C-alpha cells in the first residue's frame, strides 16, 4: 500500500483509517465509458449450487433410485440395481435466473460400457419429470480417469422460470444391475473457468503419449522425446459443447530443450481426423530456469466448433531429436476469465460488507491484507498478533466462499516489521527470515483446501537493503517460501513481487523464479506525485493528470517482462487519492490498460482509509470527508465500470 501507510503518525491514522458504512448504489447512476483498446469481457464463474462430496458418508442431500450410493474418497459412488439408475438433487434449488445459470457440470468416472447420460429438471410451475425437460450427453466408456462433462441446459425450451430440482441419470440406460460410476463433482453455474484440467497429482490422469518417454512425479509430467515428433493425447470424450466460451488451452511448462515452438491439435465429435488444419502453433521459451505460462486462443482456428472431443499437445514442434525434454505442471481448457476485485479492509469484514461487495460491487476476488495499525515490530509478539488476524481471515472465508468471492492471502505485515525507510527486517536478520517461512507454512497448512482460496501473496512491496544478509535477499526469500509452500500445497498459485517495492520499476530486469504455478504482481500508483497529491510530503500539489500515454509508458517494463517470459500478471493494488484532478480518468485508463493486457486486478481499497475510498466525496485533503449518494465519478469507473465486467 502506497502513501497512506498505516503505521505513520497517530493523527494521520485517525484521519484516514476510519471505516465507512455502505450506501446503496442506484444502478442508473453507474456510467462506464468502456475500456479503450481492451479485450472483451470474460465470463466470471458464479456458482448457483455445487456438490463436492468431500465428507465421507455425506451425499449432500442427493438421493438415488434404482441404485445404491456411498460417499468416500471424495466421490459419490453409484452402483446400479436396474437399467434406470437416477440421482435426485436436493429440492428447492431456487435457481431464478436459468438463462444465466445454464451449465450443469458433472465430473464422473464411468466404469461401464454405457456411452450416454442424461440430465432432467423440474421447475416451480412444472414439477413433473419428463423427457421434454431433459438433455442427453455422451460419456466415455470404461475410462480410467474422471472426465468433466459440462451440459448447456439453455438449449432445452423448458429451462425457464425457477429451476426447482435436477436429476442426473449417470447411465442412460444402464446395461443392468452391478454397473458403477464415481462422481467427483456436480455443479450449476453461469460458467466454469476451467472446464477440464489436469494437474498430474495422481499420475498421467488419462493422458497417453507417442515418440516419447514419460514419467509423472511430484505433480509434474516429465516428457523426453525419442524422435522429432513427441506428442501427448488427452483423455477421449472431453465433451466440450461450448467451445466459443472454453477456447483457451493453458499449459504451465518448463522447456529444458533448445526448441522454441509447440503445437496444439484437436478433434471434434463431427471430425475425428488429426490434421494440421485443426491445430495451432505457438512460441515457447527455451529456458530451463522457470515454468512458462502459455495460454493459447484456439478460437482463431476455424474448426474449433461443435463439440471438442479431444486435444493433442506437441510440446516440442518439432523436437530437435531424441533426448529433448519438458516438464508440464498443468494443462487446462479454460475460459481464461479475468478476476476483478478489491483490497480488503485491515480490521475485518461483516456480512453486510460482503453482501455489498458481491451483489452491488460485483467483485469476485479480494486481496486480504494481514495487517492492522497495531501490528508489532518485535518478532516475539508476532505470532500472538497473527492468531487474531487468522481468526479474521477464517471469518472472511466463511462469509466469502458461499458468494463465490475468492481470497488472495496477502502477508502485508511481515515478522519484525520494517524500518523508517520501509526496509523489511526479514531481509536483514535470519530469525525474521526463518519466521516468515514458518508463517507461510502455517497459513498453507491451514488454508490449502479452502475452495475460496485464490492464492498466496508472499511479501507485500518487498523493499530490501542495499546489502541484504547472505541468502536473505527478496528473491532468495520468496523462492525459499515458495518451496516450503509447495511441500504442503502443490496446486495453489503463488504470487511473486519484485524488489524494490512492487511498482512497475521493479520490473526493470528481473528473472522469473523456479517455482510452479506462479503469478507476478505489480502495484500501480505511478506517477506518485499525481496519485498521492502531497501525501509523501510533496508541497507541489495539486498535480494534473498526465494522461493515458504516461500510464502506458510506466507499465511498459511489466508488459515487456510478460512478453519476454510468458507469465501471468496480477495488479494487486492501484488507486489515486479522492481529491486528485481527473481522478476518475486515471482509474478509467488504468482499468483500460489492465483489461487490454488481460491482467486481473484489485482496487485499493474497500472500506479502509477514506483518502482512497470510492464511497467518499471527491473533496480536498483539508476537508472533512463525506459520503455521497449518488456515487462519485471514481466509484462509477471502478464499480459501475470495471467490476461490472465480472457479470
N, C-alpha and C positions, 0 to 999 in steps of 0.2 A: 504494500500500500504506500503510495507516494504522498508527500506533502502534508497529510493530516495524520501523522504518526501518533499512535495512541499513548505513547509514553513521553510526551513533551510536558510543558508546564501545566500545572493543575488548572489554571484559568483557561488555558486553551482546551483542555479536556472538558471542562464544564460547559464551554460554549458549543463545542462541536459534537460531543458523543451521545447526546440525548437521543433516545428512540422516539419515533413518532407513530401516531395511530393511523390506521388505514382509512382512506376515504374511497367511497365507491366511484368508479370511473364510468362516465356516460359514454358508451361506445360511439355515438355520433360525433363526439368531440375529438376522437382519435384520428389524426391525419397522418398519412405516410406518403411521402413523395416517390418512394420506390428507390431501390439501390441502383446507383449509377454503375453500369457495366458489370452487374452482378450476375451470378448464375441463378437459375431458377430455384425457388424454394424447394427444399426437400421435405418429405413427409416425416413427421415425428411419430414415434411409437407411443400411442396411448392405449393401454390395455383395459378393456371393459371387464373381463373376467379371465382368470387363468388358474390352472391347477397343475402343481408340480410334483405331487405325490412323494414328497421328501420325507414324510414321517411314517415309519413302519406301522402298518395296521390302519392308517387313516386314509380312506378313499375320498376325503374332502367332499362328502355329500353325493358322490356318484353311486348309483345302484346298477345292478345288472339283471338282464333277463336272458334265459337260455344259455347261461354261462356262470361260471364261478369266478370270483375275483379275490385277489390278495394284493397287499401293498408291501413291498420290501425292496431294498436295494435302490430306492429312488424311482421305482416304476410301479405302475398299475398292471398286474399280471392277470391276463384273461385266458380262461380255458373254456372252450365251447362245450355245451351239453346237447346241442341240436344244430340244425342248419341255419338258424336265425339268431345269432348272438347279438345283443344290443346293450348299450351303456347309456343310462339316463343321467343327465346333469342335474344338479340341484334345481329346484323350481324357483320361479320368480326372479329370473336374472335381471329383468327390468332394463333391457337394452333399448333405450328410447330413440336412439339415432342410428338405425341399422344401415342407412346409406353411408355413414362414416365407419361404423364398426361392422365391416362386411367380411373380414377374413377370419376363418376358423383354421387354426393350425393344430395338427396332430403329429407329434414326434413318436414314431412307432417302429418296433422291430417285429416283422411278420415271420413266424416260424412255420407257416403253412405254404401250400402251393396256390392258394387263392390270390387273385390279382386285382380285386376290386373291393372298395369300401364305400360307405355312404353316410352322409350327414342329413338328419331330419331336424325340423324345428317346429315349435308352436308359438303362437302369438297370444296376446291377451284377448284378442277378438276371435281367434280360431285355435281352439285347444285340441283339435284332432290331429293325430299323426297320420299323414297321408303322403303318398309318393309325389304328389304335386308340390309339396313343401319339403323337397329333399334334393340333394345333389350327390351323384356318384363321382368317384375319382379312382384313378389307377394306383395300385400299390405294388411294391417289389415283393416277389415271392421268395420264400426261403432265404431271406437276406441275413447276413451275419452282423448287421450293424443297425443302428437306429436311423431311419430315414425321416425326413421332415416334409410333411405334406401341408401346403397352405391352399385352402379352398376359398375362392371368391364366391360368397353366397349371394352377392348382389345380382347375379345373373338369373336367380330364381325369383319369379314375379311376386311371390308371397312374402319375400323378405322385406316387409314394411311394417309400419306401426310400431308396436313394442314387442320385441322378441322376449318370450317368456322362458323358453327352455330349449335345449338342444338334445339330440340323441345321436350317438355315434354307433354305427354298425361296422365294427372294425373288419369283419369278413362278410362280404355281401354277394352271394350266400356262402356260408361255411360248407365244407365238404361233409360235415357231420360232427359228432362229439370228439373231444380229445385234441382239437386243434387249438393253437395258442398264439397270442400276441403279447408283447410287452410295450406299454405306453409310458413314455417318459414325460410327456407334457401335452396339455390341451389348453388352448387359449383363444379368446375372441378379441380382435384388435382392429384399430384403424390401419396399421401396417406393422410389419416386423422389420427392424433394421437389417438383421441378418436372417435370411430365410433358411440358409443351410451353412453350418460352419464346422470346421474340423480343426481341433487343437492338438491332436495326436497325444493326448494324455493316456489313452488306453490302447495303444498300438496304432496300426495304419488306418483304423476306422473305415474300412471298406475300400480304401484306395489300392489299386494294383499298378504295376509298372512294367516297362519294357526297355530293353537296351540299357539296363542299369541294375546296380545292386542297391538295396535299400535296407536301412536299419532304423528302428524307432527307439529312442531313449530320452528320458528327461523332457518329454513334451516336444521333441524335435524329430522330424522326419529327415533323415540324412540320406541323400542320394549321391551315388557315384556312377558316372557314365561308364558303359562298357563299349560304346560306339559313338558315332557322331549324332545320334538321334535318340537321346534319352527322353522318356515320357512317363507321365503319371495319369492314370484314368481314375476319375471319381467313381463312387458308387453309382449304379444304374438307377433309373426311375426317380430322378430328383423331383419331378412333378412341379416344375416352376411355371405356374399358369399366368403369372403377371410379370413377364419379362420387361415390360416398359417401366415397372417400378424397381424390380430387382435386376438391375442392369450392370452392376459393378462386380467384378471379381477382385477381391482384395487378397494379396499374398504378402506375408511377412517372411522375408528370406535373406539369408546371408550367402553371398556368392564368393566362394573361395577360388574360383577359376578366373581366367582372363577374358571370358566371354562377356559380351555386352548386350545381348538380346535374348528374349524369351518369347513364347507364343502361347495363346490360349485358343483351343478348339472347342467346339460344342456340336451336339446333335440334338434334334428335336423329335417329338413323337411322330411328326409327319416326314422327317428326313433324317434317317439313321446312318447316313454315309459320312465318314470323316473326310473332309476335304479342306483345301486351303481357303475356299470361298467362305466357309463358316469358321473363320479364325481371325485373330488379331495379334499382331506383333507389338512388343513394347520393349523399351530400353531398360537395362538393368545395370547396376553399378558393380564393377569388378573391384571389390574391396572386402577383404575378409575380417575387417575390424568391427563391423556393425550389421544389424539387420535392417534392410531397406523395407519401406512400406510402399508396395506397388498396388495402386488402385486403378483398374483398367475398365474403362467405359465400353461395354460390349454393345451398347445400343447403336453405335456407329456402324455396326456390321448388319447388313440388310436382313440376314437370316435369323437374327435374334428376335423371333416372334413365335406365336403359338405357345407350345409347352416345351420348355427346355428339359431335355431328358437326362443329359449327362455332359460333363465337361472333361477336357483333357488339358493338362498343363505340361508344356515342353519347357522345363525351367532353363535350359540352355539350347538356343535355337540358331544355328546348330552348335553342338559342343565341338571343341577342337579335336576331340577323340576320346579314347578311354582315359579314365583316371581323373576326370574333371568332376568337381563336387559342389553341392549346395546343401544348406541346412534350412528347412522350412519350419517355421514356428506356427503358422496359421494359414489356412485357406478358407475364405468365406465368400458366399454370394449374397450381396447386400444392396440395400437402398442407399447406403452411404450418406445418411442424413446428417445434417449439422445439429449440434446441440447449442442451445442459446439460453443463457440464464443470468445469474447474479452472484455476487459475493454475499456471504451470509452476514447477519449482524454478529457482533462479538459476544453478546451476552445471552444467546439462545433465542428460540422461537416458540410461539404458541400455535395452536390450531388455527386461529384467525389469520396469523401471518401466512401460514402455508396455504390456507384456502384462497387467500387473495393472490398469492404468488402463482398458484396453479390456474385458478378459474378466471382471474382478471388479467394478470400479467402474462400468463401462458408460458412460463419458464419450464424447461424440462431438466435443468441441472442447476445445482447450487454449489459454488466453491466454498466449502465450510472451513472457515478460518479458526484454528485452535489458537486463540489469543484473547486477552482482555486487558484492561488498564492495570489490573493487579498482578500481571504476570511477573514471577520472581526472576531476578537477575542472578541469584545464587543457585548453584547447582543442587544443593542439599534440599531445597524446598520444591524443586521442580516436580517430582513425582506426586507429591501430595496435591499440588495445584492441578496437575494433569488429571487426577482422579475426578475432580469436579468437571473438567472440560469433557472427559469421556462420558460422564452422565448426561451432559447437554447433547453430545453427539448421539448417544443412544436414543434420546428423546426425538432428535431431528430425524433419525432413521425411521422411528415408529410413526412419525407424522407424514414423512415424505414418501415412503415406499408405497402406501396404498394409493397415492395420487400419481405415481409414475415419475416423481422428481428424483433424479439421481444425485448423489452427493460425492463430490471430489474432496477427499480429506486433505486439507492444507495445513501443514505444520508451520503456522505463521510465526510462532514464537519458539525458538529452539533452546535446548538446555544451555544455561549460562547466559542467555540474552546477548546483548551487544554493547559496544562502547558508544561514546558520543558521536563517532563518525559512522555509526551503523555497521561496523565490522563485527561479524558474528564470532563469538568466542569458541564455537565448535571448530573454527579454523586455527585457533591459537593453542588449545590445550587438548591433550589426549583424553583426559577424563570426560570433558564435554563432548568430544567426538565419539567416544565409546557410548556415551549416554544417548546421543541422537540415534545411533544404530539400534540400541536396545529399545528405545521408544517405538521405533518403526516395527521392530519385531513384535512388540506388544500390540500395536494397532493392527498389523496384518493378521496376526493370530485371531484377534477379536472380530474383525470385520470381513475376512476374506470370503465368506459365504453369503454375505448380505446381498439380496437381489437388487437393492438400491445403491450399491457401491459403484461409483463411476471410475475411481482411480485413486492413486496415491501421489500426492503433490509433495515431493520430498522436502524441499527447502524454499521458503519464500524469499525472493530477492537476495540471493547469496552474495554478500559483499565480504571479500576476504582481504587480509592484509597484504601489503606488497610482498612480504616473505612469509607465507604460511608455514606452520610447523611441518616437519617431514611427514609426507603422506596425509596431511590434513587439509590440503587444498580442496576447493569446492568440487572439482571433477572427481578426484580420488574418493572423496567422502560420499558423493552421490553414487558412484559405482559400488562402493562398499555397502551402502544402504540397500541399493538395488539387489545385489547378490544375496544379502540377508533376507530380503523380502521374497526373492524367487525360491529360496529354500523352504518357504512357508506357503507361498501362493504363486503358482505358475502362470495364472491367467490374467489377473487384473492389470490394466495399463499403469505404467509408471510415468509420472510427469517430471521432466528434467528441466532445470533452469540453469542458465549460464551466469558465471560471474563476469562483470560486476553489476549486480542489481537487477538483472532480468529485463531491462528495457531493450529496444531494438539494437542499440550499440553493442550489447553483449554478444551479438551475432556477427561480430567483425571477422573473426577467424576461428570459430570453434570446430571441434570434431565431434561426430556422434559418439555415443557411449556403447560399449559392447554388452548391451542388455537386450532382452526380448520384450516386445510389445511396449515400445517407448513412444511417448508424445512429447514434443518440445514446446516449452511455454514461453510466451513473451507478454510483457505488460506495456501498454501504450498510454503514455502521458506526455509524449513529445508534441510540440515544444513545451518544456517545463514552465518557461516564463509566461506562456499563454494559459496553459491548463491550471496552473497554480495561482496566477494573478497576485503574487506577493506573499503567498504562504511560506515561502522559503526565505523571507526577509528582503526580497527584491522590492524596492520602492517605486520602480518604473511601471506602475500599472495605472489604468487598465492597458493591457496589451491586446492589439487587434488580432482577430483570427487570420492566420496566414494563407489559408486555402487548402484544397484537397491535394494540390500538387506537392506541397510541403509534406503532407502526411504520407503520400505515396513514396516520396524520396526517403523519408525517415524509416519506412518499412522495407526498403529495397534489400537490406542486408538479410532480413529474415526470409524474404522471398527467394533470394539467391541461395541461401542455405537449404531451403526446402527443395529447390530445383536441382542443386548440385548433389545433395544426398537425399534421395527420395524418402522423405519423412513426413509425419503429420505435425501440424502446428495448432496450438491452442492459445487463444488470447485470454489469459487468466484474469486480467484487470484492464479496464480502460475507463477514463472519466475526465471531467472538466468541472471546475467549480461553478456553482449555480449562477454567479454574477458575471461570468466571463462574457464579453461581447460575442454574439453569434454562437453561443454555446451549443444550441440545437443543431446548427450547421456542422459543427465539429463532430458531434455524435453521429449525425446522419452520414457524414463522409467516412468516419471510421467504420461504421457498420457496412457501408457500401464496399469498402476495400476488403474487409474480412469476408463478406459474402462472395465477392468476386474471386477470392482465392480459395474459397471452400473451407475457411477456418471457423471452428467453433469458438464461442466467446462467452464471457461473463462480465456484466457491468459492475463497476464498483460504486456504490454498494447498496444493498437492500436494507433500509431502515436502520442505518448506522449513523454516521456523522451527517448533520444537516447541510454541511457545506457541499456535499455530493448528492444529496437526496433529490430524486426526481419528483417527490411529492411536496417539495417546499418551494415557495415563490422565488423567482429569479431576482432577488434583492441584493443590494450592495453588501460587501463584507461587514460594514459597520452597522447594518440594520438588524433588528430583531427578526429572525427568520419566521415566516408564517406559511402555513399550509394554504394551498389554493385549490379551488374547485370552480370551474373545470381545470384539468391538469395543466402543467406547464408545457411549453413547447419541447423542452427536453424529454419530458415524460412521453409526449406524443411520438417522438422519434424512436425512443428505446422500447417502450411498452406498446404504444399504438402502431409502431412500425416494425422494428427489428424482431421483437419477440412474437409478433403475430405470424411470422414465417414458420413458427412451430406448429401451427394449426394444420 
